[in-house]
Amino acid sequence: MIKSRLFKNSDADEVAELVATTMFTTNIKDYSREYLEDDLKNLTSSDFIEKSKFFHCYVFIDDVAHKIVAVGSIGPYWGKKDQSSLFNIFVSPNYQGHGIGRRLIETLERDEYFKRANRIEIPASITGLKFYQKMGYSFKNGVTTLDEQLYRLEKFNPRRSKN
């Protein structure tokens, strides 16, 4: 059974390992090893601990295997209260294609940072583009070109209550 919960500092090493494994197994199809190694310099266990002070980070755990199989975060977009962004969405290669990514996005979209925002952005990898489009995210301002090897996608929140 796969369960979700908020990230704990004690998860940091396992999360960093999950991210590295996923990048070198899944994202390697779309990116060079050098690009991935450079990106991983900002995805260390200490980086996840630091980011969790500003974002809501969720982990998904396989209760049978006793391991973290997915991670994702949501937080303010450049400090704005009416916009948020998704960050560091990763699903273990062995668990991809089983609906965990969808459950992860749905969990993030129930978070207060999503609920308060009228617009949510995600810097999407080439690898994840089609998945995020299936989840309702589209090219920001219609721009379909890569920006720093990522697509800028956005979604407008139809459920945001007017205050």
C-alpha positions in Angstrom: 0.0 0.0 0.0 1.2 3.5 -0.9 0.6 6.2 1.7 1.5 9.9 1.6 2.6 12.3 4.3 4.6 15.5 4.7 8.3 15.3 4.4 10.4 15.0 7.5 14.0 16.0 7.8 14.9 12.3 8.4 13.6 11.6 4.8 16.2 13.8 3.2 18.9 11.3 2.4 16.4 8.8 0.9 14.6 11.6 -1.1 17.9 12.8 -2.5 18.8 9.2 -3.5 15.3 8.8 -5.1 15.8 11.9 -7.1 19.2 10.9 -8.4 18.1 7.4 -9.3 15.1 8.8 -11.1 17.1 11.3 -13.0 19.8 8.8 -14.1 17.2 6.2 -15.0 14.3 8.2 -16.5 15.4 11.7 -17.3 18.7 10.5 -18.9 16.6 9.8 -22.0 16.2 13.5 -22.5 19.2 15.1 -20.8 22.9 14.7 -20.9 24.7 13.1 -17.8 26.5 16.5 -17.4 23.2 18.4 -17.2 21.8 16.0 -14.7 24.9 16.0 -12.5 24.9 19.8 -12.5 21.1 19.8 -11.6 21.7 17.3 -8.7 24.1 19.8 -7.1 21.0 21.7 -5.9 19.0 18.5 -5.0 21.0 17.2 -2.1 19.6 16.1 1.2 20.5 19.4 2.9 18.8 21.2 0.0 15.6 19.3 0.6 15.7 20.1 4.3 16.2 23.8 3.6 13.5 23.9 0.9 11.0 22.2 3.3 11.1 25.4 5.4 9.5 27.3 2.6 7.5 24.7 0.7 5.2 21.9 1.6 6.9 18.8 0.5 5.1 15.4 0.4 6.5 11.9 0.2 4.8 8.7 -0.9 5.8 5.6 0.9 5.4 2.0 -0.1 4.4 0.4 3.3 5.4 -3.1 2.2 8.9 -2.2 0.9 9.3 0.5 3.6 10.7 3.1 1.2 9.9 6.4 -0.3 8.8 6.0 -3.9 7.7 9.6 -4.8 8.3 13.2 -3.8 6.9 16.6 -4.7 6.6 20.1 -3.3 4.4 23.2 -3.7 5.2 26.7 -2.5 4.7 30.4 -3.3 5.8 31.5 -6.7 8.5 34.1 -6.0 6.8 35.0 -2.6 3.4 35.8 -4.2 0.3 34.9 -2.3 -1.9 34.5 -5.4 0.5 32.3 -7.3 2.2 29.1 -6.4 4.7 26.7 -8.1 5.3 23.0 -8.0 8.8 21.8 -7.5 10.9 18.6 -7.6 8.2 16.1 -8.7 9.8 12.6 -8.9 8.5 9.1 -8.9 10.8 6.1 -8.6 11.3 4.4 -11.9 9.9 1.1 -10.6 6.7 2.9 -9.6 6.1 5.0 -12.7 3.0 4.2 -14.7 1.0 3.0 -11.7 -0.9 6.3 -10.9 1.4 7.5 -8.2 2.4 10.6 -10.1 -1.3 11.4 -10.6 -1.9 10.9 -6.9 1.1 13.1 -6.1 -0.2 16.0 -8.2 -3.7 15.6 -6.7 -2.2 15.8 -3.2 -0.3 19.0 -4.1 -3.5 20.4 -5.6 -5.3 19.9 -2.3 -2.6 21.8 -0.4 -3.3 25.3 0.9 -0.6 26.8 -1.5 -2.6 25.5 -4.4 -6.0 26.5 -3.0 -5.0 30.1 -2.3 -3.4 30.6 -5.8 -5.2 31.6 -8.9 -2.2 30.5 -11.0 0.2 27.6 -10.5 3.4 27.2 -12.4 5.7 24.2 -12.9 9.1 24.1 -14.5 8.6 20.9 -16.3 11.3 18.5 -17.6 11.2 17.4 -21.2 10.6 13.9 -19.7 7.5 15.0 -17.7 5.9 17.3 -20.3 3.2 14.9 -21.5 2.3 13.9 -18.0 1.8 17.4 -16.8 -0.3 18.2 -19.9 -2.5 15.3 -19.0 -2.9 16.8 -15.5 -4.2 20.0 -17.0 -1.0 22.2 -17.2 -0.4 24.1 -20.4 2.5 26.2 -21.8 2.9 29.5 -19.9 1.8 32.3 -22.2 1.6 29.8 -25.0 5.4 29.6 -25.2 6.4 26.1 -26.3 10.2 26.5 -26.3 12.6 25.3 -23.6 13.8 27.8 -21.0 17.0 26.5 -19.3 16.2 23.0 -20.5 12.7 23.1 -18.9 9.2 24.0 -20.2 7.3 26.6 -18.2 3.8 25.3 -17.7 0.9 26.8 -15.8 -2.6 26.0 -14.6 -5.3 28.4 -13.5 -7.2 27.3 -10.4 -10.9 27.2 -11.2 -11.7 26.3 -7.5 -10.0 29.3 -6.0 -12.5 31.0 -3.8 -12.9 34.8 -4.1 -12.1 36.6 -0.9 
